[in-house]
Amino acid sequence: MNWSVCPSVRKSVRPLLAGVAMLMNKVSNPMDWSICPYVHQFVHPLLALPKEDFPVMASSEYAANFSAKSGDLRRLFDKSRFAISTEETRYYLNGVYMHAATFENSKVLRCVATDGHRLARVDASLPSGAEELPGVIIPRKTVAEIRKFLDDDEVQIAVSVSETKVRFATPDITLTSKVIEGTFPDYTRVIPVSNKKKLEVDADEFAKAVDRVSTVSSERSRAVKLCLEEDQLTLIVNSPDSGAAEEQVAVAYNDERLEIGFNAKYLLEISGQIDKENAIFMFNSSGDPVLIREDNDLSAVYVVMPMRV
């Protein structure tokens, strides 16, 4: 006999699963079923639903079908999903925009996420069969579920994409999801291309310094000021409630003095994505967005908007 259990019932049954005996009984209504877990002297009747009521996702013709390495997909999602917006009013930003793109005369598989304050753009080699990939916005929850079976680098993931659905399949698991309807904004317009002031810093040391000084910043703004001088970066935080903090970090910088403020949380999240030793920041002015990348690797770039401090 097939039956389904609603989420609230699954939650209540979970603590009883050890040593449980399940009995299923038809109740007076022919469309109702009950499940009775028996554990020792404990009896807990639960209502269930007939299998016919389980929702079935309509079949779809997929425009693109390709196979990608688990490690490549893991990198694409891990390095972009932190920037997904949580504002429901801008629902089209509540996911990762996956599409085929061209970079330096090469075709790439690209994932982009932004919340309007920071942006992540990550590229991987375009798999065979993904040339006709339509741009789709994969929901935040779907990205989190996909990530659970991407730890094995040896596994090939079969990916199928249409304008309304996306499917990821391993030999053991198939996950199908609707995509977010809407148009993802033209992210290329906010990625700075004329920033010339270059700062190079040890990514780990930078993250630790930001974390230390931000402990005294206000919980609401978490603002931190970066003061750039020749081969020196000074991080400054002033809070009327908690006091002040200042720390100097050795950097490679050979340009005019610049003061610029950021949300410390955004700097820490981006620093956490840097796998290589050094991070490179490209500045223009105190009011313009900043481009961040790993050394000279342009396959993953990040943009963060400044704030007044």
Secondary structure as GFF3:
##gff-version 3
##sequence-region A 1 309
A	DSSP	beta_strand	3	4	.	.	.	ID=ss1
A	DSSP	alpha_helix	7	13	.	.	.	ID=ss2
A	DSSP	three_ten_helix	14	16	.	.	.	ID=ss3
A	DSSP	beta_strand	21	26	.	.	.	ID=ss4
A	DSSP	beta_strand	33	39	.	.	.	ID=ss5
A	DSSP	beta_strand	42	43	.	.	.	ID=ss6
A	DSSP	beta_strand	46	50	.	.	.	ID=ss7
A	DSSP	three_ten_helix	51	53	.	.	.	ID=ss8
A	DSSP	beta_strand	64	69	.	.	.	ID=ss9
A	DSSP	alpha_helix	70	78	.	.	.	ID=ss10
A	DSSP	three_ten_helix	81	83	.	.	.	ID=ss11
A	DSSP	three_ten_helix	88	93	.	.	.	ID=ss12
A	DSSP	beta_strand	95	103	.	.	.	ID=ss13
A	DSSP	beta_strand	106	114	.	.	.	ID=ss14
A	DSSP	beta_strand	118	125	.	.	.	ID=ss15
A	DSSP	beta_strand	136	139	.	.	.	ID=ss16
A	DSSP	alpha_helix	140	147	.	.	.	ID=ss17
A	DSSP	beta_strand	156	161	.	.	.	ID=ss18
A	DSSP	beta_strand	165	169	.	.	.	ID=ss19
A	DSSP	beta_strand	174	178	.	.	.	ID=ss20
A	DSSP	three_ten_helix	187	190	.	.	.	ID=ss21
A	DSSP	beta_strand	197	202	.	.	.	ID=ss22
A	DSSP	alpha_helix	203	213	.	.	.	ID=ss23
A	DSSP	three_ten_helix	214	216	.	.	.	ID=ss24
A	DSSP	beta_strand	223	229	.	.	.	ID=ss25
A	DSSP	beta_strand	232	239	.	.	.	ID=ss26
A	DSSP	beta_strand	243	250	.	.	.	ID=ss27
A	DSSP	beta_strand	252	253	.	.	.	ID=ss28
A	DSSP	beta_strand	258	263	.	.	.	ID=ss29
A	DSSP	alpha_helix	264	271	.	.	.	ID=ss30
A	DSSP	beta_strand	278	283	.	.	.	ID=ss31
A	DSSP	beta_strand	290	294	.	.	.	ID=ss32
A	DSSP	beta_strand	297	304	.	.	.	ID=ss33
###
